[in-house]
Amino acid sequence: MDLPFTGEYFVQGKTSKRIQEDTEARYRFAQDYVRGKDVLEIACGTGFGTDFLKKAGARSVTGGDISEEALAYARSHYAADGITFIGAHIEALTFTKQFDVIICFETIEHVPRYRDALAGLFRALRPGGVLLLTTPNRTITSPRIRSMHIPIPSSFHTQEFTPDEMRTLLVQTDFSEGSLRLFGQRQQPKIPMRALRFLYKKLFDPGHRTSPKFESLRRFLQPRIFLYVAEKPHASLRG
């Protein structure tokens, strides 16, 4: 089965070098968290990352996605022992089992009911389990949008977040505040003036020349994509 690259799903061999570098960097970061674990990758798309996580040493990986077309591609390219692909909607997750680790990369910005999505991810984690979540940093990707409640001029995104906004949402969902760790990809200066932003991008091309590796945030820089590691407490009112 073949699947064209539309900008919504990563398709190996059909995306730009930058998108491939960014995608691979996310899964390389995750590999230390998944070894020997039961993992859920929500919005697994074409299955590239699901396969990567299993090869990185996960005990089992369940890849869930809303798109039957993407799931058909995943099953035809990445079927293997220990990998399961299922239909799943992030805003209405129902599982009879819980997972040690949940991967939610570049997804939360696509769903209007993002609070329901985070609550579902929380329920799907075992106590002590870990969520790895990435999303675009609105400060860089949509600097003219001042609130996560304002629609984003995008074909795919319904809203975007700042790191502080996502931190608040994770704490409100009952993830352990003390466990939260923040990392950034493609870190670059925040430039408030539109003309200067245009000039900076023209001269320095930060979308390509900055590092795709997720690192602790650097002083005076903002990540294009940020990643939170969040832990579900061992005792929780939400189960």
C-alpha positions in Angstrom: 0.0 0.0 0.0 1.2 3.5 -0.9 0.3 6.7 1.0 1.1 10.2 -0.3 2.6 12.8 2.0 0.0 15.5 2.7 1.7 17.3 5.7 -0.5 15.5 8.2 1.4 12.2 8.6 5.0 11.4 8.4 5.7 9.1 5.5 9.2 7.7 5.4 11.0 8.6 2.2 8.4 11.2 1.2 8.9 14.0 3.7 11.5 16.8 3.7 14.9 16.3 5.4 13.9 18.7 8.2 10.7 16.9 9.0 12.5 13.5 9.0 15.2 14.9 11.3 12.6 16.3 13.7 10.5 13.1 13.7 13.5 10.8 14.3 14.7 13.1 17.2 11.4 12.7 19.0 11.6 8.9 19.0 15.3 8.8 19.9 14.4 10.9 22.9 11.7 8.4 23.8 13.8 5.2 23.5 15.2 5.5 27.0 11.7 5.6 28.5 10.2 2.6 26.7 12.7 -0.2 27.2 10.9 -3.2 28.7 7.6 -1.2 28.9 4.1 -1.6 27.6 3.7 1.5 25.4 0.8 3.3 23.7 1.5 5.6 20.8 -1.6 7.6 20.3 -2.0 9.1 16.8 0.6 6.7 15.5 -0.1 7.7 11.9 1.8 5.5 9.4 3.5 3.4 12.1 7.1 4.5 11.7 7.4 5.6 15.3 5.6 2.5 16.6 8.1 0.3 14.8 11.0 2.5 16.1 9.8 2.2 19.7 9.5 -1.6 19.5 13.0 -1.9 18.0 14.2 0.3 20.8 13.3 -2.4 23.3 9.6 -1.8 24.3 7.9 -5.0 25.6 4.9 -4.2 23.5 3.6 -1.2 21.5 0.0 -0.4 20.7 -0.3 2.2 17.9 -3.7 3.9 17.8 -5.0 6.3 15.2 -8.3 7.7 13.9 -7.4 7.2 10.2 -8.1 3.8 8.8 -6.0 4.7 5.8 -3.0 5.4 8.0 -3.6 2.2 10.0 -3.8 0.2 6.8 -0.4 1.6 5.7 1.0 0.9 9.2 -0.2 -2.7 9.2 1.2 -3.3 5.7 4.6 -1.8 6.5 5.3 -2.4 10.2 3.4 -5.5 11.3 5.6 -7.4 13.8 5.4 -9.4 17.0 4.7 -7.1 19.9 3.1 -4.4 17.7 -0.7 -3.9 17.6 -2.4 -1.2 15.5 -6.0 -0.2 16.5 -8.5 2.5 15.7 -8.5 5.1 18.5 -9.7 8.6 18.9 -7.7 10.7 21.4 -10.7 12.6 22.6 -12.6 9.4 23.5 -10.0 6.8 24.7 -11.4 3.6 26.2 -8.9 0.8 27.1 -9.4 -2.3 29.2 -5.7 -2.2 30.0 -3.3 0.5 31.1 0.2 1.3 29.8 3.6 2.1 31.3 4.4 4.8 28.8 2.2 6.9 26.4 3.7 8.7 23.4 1.7 11.7 22.2 3.7 13.4 19.5 2.4 16.4 17.5 -1.2 15.5 18.3 -2.8 17.6 21.0 -2.8 20.7 18.8 -5.2 18.9 16.4 -8.1 18.2 18.8 -10.6 20.8 20.0 -11.4 18.9 23.2 -7.8 18.8 24.4 -8.8 18.6 28.0 -10.8 15.4 27.3 -7.8 14.1 25.4 -5.4 14.7 28.3 -7.8 13.2 30.8 -8.1 10.1 28.6 -4.3 9.8 28.4 -4.1 10.1 32.1 -6.6 7.3 32.6 -4.8 5.0 30.2 -1.6 5.2 32.2 -0.7 2.9 35.0 0.1 4.6 38.3 3.7 5.8 38.1 3.4 5.7 34.3 4.9 8.4 32.1 3.4 10.6 29.3 5.8 12.0 26.6 4.0 14.8 24.8 5.2 17.2 22.1 3.5 20.1 20.5 4.4 23.3 18.6 5.3 26.3 20.8 2.8 29.0 19.8 5.4 31.7 20.8 7.4 30.7 17.7 5.0 29.0 15.3 2.1 31.5 15.6 3.5 34.6 17.4 0.6 36.8 16.5 -1.9 34.5 18.3 -2.1 35.5 21.9 -4.2 32.7 23.5 -4.7 29.0 23.1 -8.4 29.8 22.8 -7.9 31.7 19.5 -8.1 29.5 16.4 -4.9 28.9 14.5 -4.7 29.8 10.8 -3.8 26.2 9.9 -5.3 23.4 7.8 -4.7 20.9 10.6 -4.3 22.7 14.0 -7.3 23.8 16.1 -5.1 25.6 18.7 -1.5 25.8 19.8 0.0 26.2 23.3 2.9 27.8 25.1 5.0 25.7 27.5 3.4 27.5 30.5 -0.1 26.8 29.2 0.6 23.1 28.7 2.2 22.9 32.1 -1.0 24.3 33.7 -3.2 21.8 31.7 -1.0 18.8 32.8 -1.2 19.8 36.4 -5.0 20.4 36.2 -5.2 16.9 34.7 -3.5 15.5 37.9 -0.1 14.7 36.5 2.5 15.2 39.2 3.7 18.7 39.1 7.1 17.8 40.6 7.6 15.2 37.8 7.2 17.6 34.9 10.3 18.0 32.8 10.5 20.3 29.8 12.7 20.0 26.7 12.9 21.9 23.4 13.6 21.3 19.8 14.9 23.9 17.2 15.6 26.5 19.9 15.8 30.1 18.7 15.4 33.6 19.9 11.9 35.0 20.5 11.6 38.1 18.3 8.5 40.3 19.0 8.6 42.5 15.9 7.2 40.9 12.8 9.7 42.6 10.4 12.6 41.5 12.5 11.3 37.9 12.7 11.0 37.9 8.9 14.6 39.1 8.5 15.9 36.7 11.1 14.2 33.7 9.4 15.5 34.9 6.0 19.1 35.2 7.2 19.4 32.4 9.6 16.8 29.8 8.6 16.2 28.6 12.1 13.7 25.9 11.0 16.6 24.0 9.4 19.8 25.2 11.0 18.9 24.8 14.6 19.3 21.4 16.3 16.4 18.9 16.1 17.7 17.2 19.3 15.5 17.7 22.4 17.5 19.5 25.1 16.8 21.4 28.2 15.7 24.9 27.4 18.5 27.4 26.9 18.5 30.9 28.4 16.9 33.5 26.1 15.8 30.9 23.6 12.4 29.4 22.8 11.8 26.0 21.3 9.9 25.6 18.0 8.6 22.3 19.4 8.5 21.5 23.1 8.3 18.2 24.9 6.9 17.5 28.4 7.7 14.4 30.4 4.8 14.0 32.9 4.3 11.2 35.5 1.0 9.9 36.8 1.2 9.7 40.6 1.1 6.3 42.2 -2.1 7.3 44.0 -4.6 9.4 42.1 -8.2 10.5 42.5 -8.8 10.0 38.8 -7.8 6.3 38.7 
